Structure formats: structure tokens, C-alpha cells
Amino acid sequence: DWEAMTDIAKATRARLAEVVDPKPLLRLKETAKSPDGSVKRLWATKDDLLVESVLIPEKDHATLCLSSQAGCRLGCRFCATGALGFKRDLTRGEILSQALLAKGQEPFEAKPTNLVFMGMGEPLLNLGAVLGALEILTSPKHLAISGRRVSISTVGIPAAIQRLGQSPLNFGLTVSLGAPTNPLRDQLMPINREHPLEALKAALAAYPLRRGRRITVAYVLLKGVNDSQSEALALSRYLSGLKTKINLIPFNPWPGAPFERPGEEAIEKFRRTLAEKNHTVIVRWSKGLEVGAACGQLAGQKAKRRDPAETLATP
């Protein structure tokens, strides 16, 4: 209540009441906690759109995964958010609120030390708002998270990757690859039809990396689709010449998904093939499975999904 702030001039209080709504931009709809300690929150915007954030505790740090859009227009077939369709970009304040509001919520048991934009939406299609929120989140006056501990994930939009690289904080870059060849990636990730692998590699090669840093390549393993020996070798060839580390992510099933997770033997064989080609590669097992931590799962329980087999146009 601005009128209760009597240490502010009356005229200033009146002006603030006209231009600033003091109510939170997001309201908490649901909190779910997994036995592994992951905490997922479902937020509602003022126009009743649903977005998610997830806190993922590790041994010596905690990572907060943020959303940048309500839904997503890109339609990657293995992504739960893509099956929801696209509603709108989140504002800078709505992105910021996912972090700042969660600080006062139980069971938010650990202060986040790392931020990743791997939640709902494509961050590079809302880059102005994402960078605006990060300007505040990395400030010493707020969460004071180092730019080195921030990673922004993308499906691969070359011009936006170039713009991100021009940020003075030099954030980490994660690229969701999905497939090492254009025909298969066209099927799994429609954005590839507009920005094929050759254009993406050129953008990654030009991305400015500070000393000791690498681009993270996220590769979701889908049973019988992109998990063969030939795909592992093709992935190795594609990444040749780039400074990368590879996160293999066994598919996290969601209701209605057209894919399955590979068996552990197939996952290990894929990892070993890449390691033998001198790639830095680890398997990232999904956390929070009990609370539907795959992007869009919790929101999808509340909203009608798009048919995941539907072909989507690129923006």
C-alpha cells in the first residue's frame, strides 16, 4: 500500500499508485517436491497463463531453472512444453519474479547459486527480457549470481546466438542438438529447416568463450531414434573443431509423448563411443521425475496439449 509509506512524499506516493502495481507479477499455484530434493513450482501470470521453475539441489550448489515464455512455438517433438503450443513471451519482471518470489517460499531450502534458462520457452526468442532479468539477478544488490554461473539454452538461432555473445557478462551457452544430421533434426526439431546444422555450427564456432569455458551440447537420447552407434559417430564428426562438452540426457517421459527412453546399455554405449573420440561427455539423469520436472509437464496437467506428432511451422 503506497499510502502506508509515509516516509515518501505524498505527491510521489500518488504518482507511484498511478504507474506501479505493487502486487506480485506471479502467484504460486502449486509446489511439488521430489524425494531427490528437486522443487518444482507452477506459477500463474496475471492473465492466468502457467509457467514453471525448478530448483535442483546438488552436493555443493543449487541450480534454479527458469522459464522465458508461456509455452513455446518451436514444437520440438521430444519436449513437453512444445506440445502445449505458444501463448506469449514472459516480461522481464515475470522472469525475475520466478527467482525472487521463490526465495521466500517453503520448501525452497537452498539459495540458488546457478541459473539455467532451460525451462519453458526459447530464451533467444525473448532475449531482451531474459538479459534484462539477468542484469538484476546478477547484480550484487540482488542474487549476485556470477555470469559464469548462468547458462542460456537454445535450439539454435544463429543471429540470436551472435547477439548473446555480445553480452558483457559472457553467459554460458547450451545448445539442444537432438540429432547430428539435418534429415533427422528436421523431423525432431522443425527450427532446423530454417537454421540447418551448418549455419548453427558456424554460429557456435564464432561464439566468444572465456578461458577454460566450453559450449554445452545437450543431446536428448530417444530409443530407436537417435541413439545408435552411427548417430554417435555422426555427432562426433559434427562437433569436431568446436570447444564443447556433451550432456547426454535420457528422454524424460511425459504423458502422450511419442518416444521412449533408451536402456542403460544403449546409453552407456553411446557415451563410450563419444568418449573414445576424445569428447568430454557425461550422462545427465533427469531429476524430479516424481514431480514431472520435464519442462511443461506440470503445466500440461492443467492445460490442453497440442498433438506432439503435429508438424509445426517455424517462426
N, C-alpha and C positions, 0 to 999 in steps of 0.2 A: 504494500500500500504506500504509494508515494507520499500521501499526506501525512503518514506517520514519521517521515524523515524530516523532522523539524530542524535539523542542522543544515538543511538545504534551503535556499531562498524560495519563498512562496511562488514567485514567477517561474523559477526553474522547475519546481515540482509540477506546476500546471503544464509546462511545456513537455516534461517527461511523460506525463499522463497522456498527452496527445500522440506522442510518437513512439513510445516504447511500451510493449505489453510485458509486464513483469512475470507473467505465468510461464512455466517451462514450455519449451517448444515440443517436447515429447512427454508422454505419460507412460508409465510402466504398466504393461498389460499382463505380463506373465514372466515368471522366473523359474528356470529348471536347473537343477544341479545334478551332475553325473557323479557316480562313485569315484571316478578318477580326479574329481575336483573341478572339472570344467563347469563354468556357469554360463548359461545362455539366457539372454533377456530378449523379450519381444516388446518392442516399443510401438506406440501409436502416435502418428503425427496429428496435428490439429485438424487435418482433413481426413482423419481416420484411415490412413494408409499404414501398413505394417512393415516394420524394418527390424533387423536383428543385430545383436552384438554378442560376442562370445569372449569370455575370459578363460585363457588356457594356462593353468599353472605348470611350471617346470621346476626342476630341482633348485635352480638358483635365480630364476626370474619368472615373470608372468607376462604373457602376451595378450593384448586386447585386440580382437579382430573387429573391425568396423565396417559398416555398410556405407556406400556412397550414393545409391539410388534405391528407390522403392521399385523392386522388380528389376528386370534387365531386358533390353531389346535385342541382345545378340543371339540368344537361342542356342547356346552350346548344348548339345543333346545329352551330355552327361551331368549337367548342372541343374539342381533342383530349382534354383531361382529362375533360370531360363524358362522353365515350364510355367512360371507364374505370369509371364508377359511383363510389359513395362508400364509403369504408372507415371513417374516423373523423377527428375533429379532431386536429391536432397539439398537443402540450403547449407551454407557454411555453418549456421547455428545448429541445424539438426545433426550434422556430422559431429560437431563439437559436443553437443549435448549427450551423445552416446557415451562419451568418456567422462564428462564432468558430472552428469547425474548419477552414473553408476558408482561413483566414489562414495556416495552416501547411502548406498543400498546394501542390505544384507541379503545373501551371504557373499558380498564382494570382499573376499578375505585378504587379497593381496593387491598392493598398489601396482598398476601396470608399469613395467619397465620397457616394454617393447610394444610398438603399434604395427599392425599389418592391415592394409586395405585389401582384404580377401573375402569380405562379406558380400552382401547383396549388391549387384550392380557392377558396371565397368568404370573404375575410377578415372580413367583417362578421357572418358566422355563427359566427365563433370569435374575436370581438373582444376578450374578456377576455385570452386567451392572446397575441394579437397586441400589445395595448397593454402587457402585462406584459413581453414580449420587448423591445419598443421602449424601455421605461423603462430597460433595461440597455444596449441598443445606443446610445442617445443620451447615456448618462452619460459625463462626462469621464474616468471610470476605465476605460472600455472603448473602443468605436469612436469615441465623441464625435462622432457624426453629428448635425448640426443638424436639428431638427424641420422646418425649411424644406426640407430635402433628402430628406424622406421622403414618399412618396405611397402611399396605400392605394386599391386598385382595387375596385370593386364593380359588380355588375349592377344595383343599385338597390333597397335595402331601406330605406324611409323612416325607420322608428323607429331603426334602427341608424345611419343617417347622422346623425340628430339626436344620438345618443349620442357618435359620433365627434367631432362638432363641439364637444362639451363638454370634450374633452381640452385640458389647459392648453398642450400643445405645438403645437396647431393644425396638425396634419399636412395635407399636400396631399391632395386628393380627386380620383380619376379614376373616371369613370363609363363603363362599357361600354354603349353605347346599342344598336348593332346595327340599329336601324330607327327611323324617325321617326313611325310610325303604329302604333296598337295592333294592328290585324289582322295586320300583317306581324311585329311584335315578338312577338305571341302565338305565332306559328309558330316563330320563331328562338330565342326566349328564354322558356321556359314561366313563369318568375317573373313576367312581365308580366301574366299572368292574375290574379295575386293583388295585384300592385302596379303598376297601369297607369301610363302615361306622365304622366297628370295628377297623380297622387299623388307620383310621382318629381320632377316639376318643382317642386312646392310644397316638397319637402324640400330641393332644391338651392337654391331661392330663399332659404331660411331659413338655409343653411349659413354660418357665420361665416367671412369671408375677411379676412385681414390686408391692410393696404395694399399694393397692387400685385399681389396674387395673384388667380388665376382658377381655376375648376374645369376640369379637363381632361376633354374628351369623347373617348373612344376609339370610333372607328366603323370596324368591320371591313368592307371592301368585298368583296362577293361577286358574281361575274359573273352578270348577268342576274337578280339577286335584289333587291339594294338599292342599285344603282349608277347608277340612271337620273337624268335631269335632274329629273323630278318628285320623286324622293326627296331630291335635293339641296335643292330649294326647300322641301320639307316639313320637312327638318332645320333649315333656316334659320328658318322660322317657329316651330318648336318651341323653339329656343334664344333666341328674341327675349326681351329683358329679363333674361337671365342673363349673368353675367360668366364667359365661357368661352373656352377655346382648344381647337381641334379637331385631334386627331391622326387622320388617315386612315390606316388600316392595311390595305394589300392583303393578302388572305387568304393565310395561310401553309399550303400544302397538307400534309396528313398522310395516311398510308395508310388507305383506306376512307372518306375524307371525301366528303360528298355535294355539295361546292361546288368552284368553280374561282376562280382569281384573275382579275380583270378585266385587259384590256390596258392599256398605258400611256396610250393616247389617252383611254380612258374614265375612267381615274383622274385625269388632268390636267383633263378637262372638269368632273368632279365638284368638284375642288379650286377651279377657276377660278370656278365658279358661286357657291360659298360666299364666296370672296374678294371677288367683285363685290358681295356683300351685306354687305360690311364685317366679315366674320368673320376672326379670326386662325386660319389653318388651314395645316397642313403635312402632308406625306406622310411617314409613318414606315415606311420599308422595313425588314422584319424582318432582324435579324442572326442569325448562327449557323445558317443554313439547312442547311449541310453536316453539322451535328451534331444536327439535329432540335430546334431551340430553341423551337419552339412548345410551350406548356405541355402536359405529358403525353406528348409524343412518345417520349422515351427510355424512360419507364416503361411506355408502351404496347407497346414492343417486347418487354417481359418479362412482360406480363400480358395476359389476355384482355380485349378491349374489349367494351363494350355496343354494340349496333346504334345508329349515330348517328341513324337515322330513327325510333327508338323514342320514343314520347311519354312524357315523364317527369312525375310529379306534383311540384308544389311542396311545400316542407316546411311 
